[in-house]
């Protein structure tokens, strides 16, 4: 039987929160695209920032 890697539950919870934050930022961008392009741009920048942190892959920092 394969044992789970350390802090798997914490990592799963962190990534779940990240996905929810990305979803909220994307929804905000889509809602504001026509009426408030500056707010949409801020939401898109938030998505880029969140994805940048994930792509760096410093998992030890995510779950402390």
C-alpha positions as YAML, in Angstrom:
chain: A
units: angstrom
residues:
- id: 1
  name: UNK
  ca: [0.00, 0.00, 0.00]
- id: 2
  name: UNK
  ca: [1.29, 3.45, -0.90]
- id: 3
  name: UNK
  ca: [1.37, 5.96, 1.92]
- id: 4
  name: UNK
  ca: [0.16, 9.51, 1.38]
- id: 5
  name: UNK
  ca: [2.79, 12.19, 1.10]
- id: 6
  name: UNK
  ca: [3.18, 14.44, 4.13]
- id: 7
  name: UNK
  ca: [0.73, 17.33, 4.38]
- id: 8
  name: UNK
  ca: [-1.44, 16.04, 1.54]
- id: 9
  name: UNK
  ca: [-4.66, 17.14, 3.19]
- id: 10
  name: UNK
  ca: [-3.27, 20.62, 3.84]
- id: 11
  name: UNK
  ca: [-2.09, 20.87, 0.22]
- id: 12
  name: UNK
  ca: [-5.47, 19.74, -1.10]
- id: 13
  name: UNK
  ca: [-7.24, 22.32, 1.06]
- id: 14
  name: UNK
  ca: [-4.86, 25.06, -0.06]
- id: 15
  name: UNK
  ca: [-5.32, 24.23, -3.74]
- id: 16
  name: UNK
  ca: [-9.10, 24.07, -3.27]
- id: 17
  name: UNK
  ca: [-8.96, 27.62, -1.85]
- id: 18
  name: UNK
  ca: [-6.80, 28.71, -4.79]
- id: 19
  name: UNK
  ca: [-9.26, 27.31, -7.32]
- id: 20
  name: UNK
  ca: [-12.14, 29.03, -5.53]
- id: 21
  name: UNK
  ca: [-10.24, 32.34, -5.55]
- id: 22
  name: UNK
  ca: [-9.51, 31.98, -9.27]
- id: 23
  name: UNK
  ca: [-13.14, 31.17, -9.95]
- id: 24
  name: UNK
  ca: [-14.30, 34.26, -8.04]
- id: 25
  name: UNK
  ca: [-11.77, 36.49, -9.81]
- id: 26
  name: UNK
  ca: [-12.81, 35.16, -13.23]
- id: 27
  name: UNK
  ca: [-16.48, 35.66, -12.42]
- id: 28
  name: UNK
  ca: [-15.76, 39.21, -11.34]
- id: 29
  name: UNK
  ca: [-13.85, 39.91, -14.54]
- id: 30
  name: UNK
  ca: [-16.65, 38.54, -16.70]
- id: 31
  name: UNK
  ca: [-19.34, 40.52, -14.86]
- id: 32
  name: UNK
  ca: [-17.40, 43.76, -15.20]
- id: 33
  name: UNK
  ca: [-16.05, 43.31, -18.73]
- id: 34
  name: UNK
  ca: [-18.60, 45.56, -20.42]
- id: 35
  name: UNK
  ca: [-19.58, 47.95, -17.64]
- id: 36
  name: UNK
  ca: [-16.33, 48.45, -15.75]
- id: 37
  name: UNK
  ca: [-13.26, 47.40, -17.75]
- id: 38
  name: UNK
  ca: [-10.83, 48.68, -15.08]
- id: 39
  name: UNK
  ca: [-12.34, 46.33, -12.48]
- id: 40
  name: UNK
  ca: [-12.23, 43.50, -14.99]
- id: 41
  name: UNK
  ca: [-8.55, 44.18, -15.59]
- id: 42
  name: UNK
  ca: [-7.86, 44.10, -11.83]
- id: 43
  name: UNK
  ca: [-9.60, 40.73, -11.56]
- id: 44
  name: UNK
  ca: [-7.55, 39.37, -14.46]
- id: 45
  name: UNK
  ca: [-4.36, 40.62, -12.82]
- id: 46
  name: UNK
  ca: [-5.40, 38.80, -9.63]
- id: 47
  name: UNK
  ca: [-5.79, 35.60, -11.64]
- id: 48
  name: UNK
  ca: [-2.34, 36.05, -13.16]
- id: 49
  name: UNK
  ca: [-0.81, 36.65, -9.73]
- id: 50
  name: UNK
  ca: [-2.46, 33.58, -8.23]
- id: 51
  name: UNK
  ca: [-1.38, 31.39, -11.14]
- id: 52
  name: UNK
  ca: [2.16, 32.79, -10.92]
- id: 53
  name: UNK
  ca: [2.43, 31.72, -7.29]
- id: 54
  name: UNK
  ca: [1.17, 28.24, -8.14]
- id: 55
  name: UNK
  ca: [3.52, 27.86, -11.10]
- id: 56
  name: UNK
  ca: [6.52, 28.79, -8.95]
- id: 57
  name: UNK
  ca: [5.74, 25.62, -7.02]
- id: 58
  name: UNK
  ca: [7.08, 26.56, -3.58]
- id: 59
  name: UNK
  ca: [4.70, 24.16, -1.86]
- id: 60
  name: UNK
  ca: [6.48, 24.29, 1.48]
- id: 61
  name: UNK
  ca: [5.48, 27.96, 1.75]
- id: 62
  name: UNK
  ca: [1.82, 27.23, 0.94]
- id: 63
  name: UNK
  ca: [1.08, 24.99, 3.86]
- id: 64
  name: UNK
  ca: [3.67, 26.37, 6.30]
...
